[in-house]
Amino acid sequence: MAETMDLPPAEVQMGQQGRLVIPAVLRRALALVEGDTLVARLENGRLVLEKRATIQQRLKARFAAVPVNISLADELIAERRAEYQRETAP
């Protein structure tokens, strides 16, 4: 995958029904192919499109250090219960 900072800006025009066509140079640089699912989000006033697979890889890497015998959901529930107990204690 090419480094996106090496590419000059590309103009994209809004088509009918809000459709955008991603220029071929960007599609190639990002290895986008027909049928890829992109997730769209607003980030600091910008529209960000990202492959679902890229998001999954980032999340897996982020939580790779969590031991397999640890349940983050159980830990969160326990924290919330403890917080509730502190807030409602006399």
C-alpha positions in Angstrom: 0.0 0.0 0.0 1.4 3.4 -1.0 1.9 6.0 1.7 -1.0 8.5 1.3 1.2 11.5 2.2 3.0 11.0 -1.1 -0.2 11.5 -3.1 -1.3 15.0 -4.2 -4.9 16.0 -3.1 -7.6 14.8 -5.4 -10.9 16.6 -5.9 -14.1 14.6 -5.6 -17.5 16.0 -6.7 -20.8 15.0 -5.1 -23.0 13.2 -7.5 -26.7 12.4 -7.5 -28.1 11.1 -4.2 -24.8 12.1 -2.4 -22.7 9.6 -4.3 -18.9 10.1 -4.4 -16.4 8.5 -6.8 -13.1 7.8 -5.2 -10.3 8.6 -7.8 -8.5 5.6 -9.2 -5.1 6.7 -7.8 -6.5 6.7 -4.3 -8.3 3.4 -4.8 -5.1 1.8 -5.9 -3.1 3.4 -3.1 -5.6 2.1 -0.5 -6.0 -1.3 -2.3 -9.8 -0.7 -2.5 -11.7 -3.1 -4.7 -15.3 -3.4 -5.8 -17.3 -4.8 -2.9 -15.1 -3.5 -0.1 -17.1 -2.2 2.8 -16.1 1.2 4.0 -17.1 2.8 7.3 -17.8 6.5 7.2 -17.4 8.8 10.2 -17.0 12.5 11.1 -13.7 13.3 12.7 -12.8 16.9 13.5 -15.1 18.3 10.8 -13.7 15.8 8.2 -15.3 12.9 6.5 -13.2 9.8 7.1 -13.7 6.6 5.0 -12.0 3.5 6.3 -12.0 -0.2 5.3 -13.9 -2.3 7.9 -10.9 -4.8 7.8 -8.5 -2.0 8.7 -10.6 -1.0 11.7 -10.7 -4.7 12.8 -6.9 -5.0 12.5 -6.4 -1.8 14.5 -8.7 -3.0 17.3 -7.1 -6.4 17.4 -3.7 -4.8 17.8 -5.0 -2.4 20.4 -6.3 -5.3 22.6 -3.7 -7.9 21.8 -2.0 -7.4 25.1 -5.2 -8.3 27.1 -4.8 -11.8 28.5 -7.4 -14.3 27.1 -8.6 -15.2 30.5 -9.6 -11.6 31.2 -13.1 -10.4 30.3 -13.1 -6.6 29.7 -16.9 -6.7 29.8 -16.9 -8.3 33.3 -14.4 -5.8 34.5 -16.5 -2.9 33.2 -19.6 -4.2 34.9 -17.7 -4.6 38.2 -16.4 -1.1 37.9 -19.9 0.3 37.3 -21.3 -1.7 40.2 -18.6 -0.4 42.5 -19.2 3.2 41.3 -23.0 2.8 41.9 -22.3 1.5 45.4 -20.1 4.6 46.2 -22.7 7.0 44.8 -25.6 5.5 46.7 -23.7 4.9 50.0 -24.9 7.0 52.9 
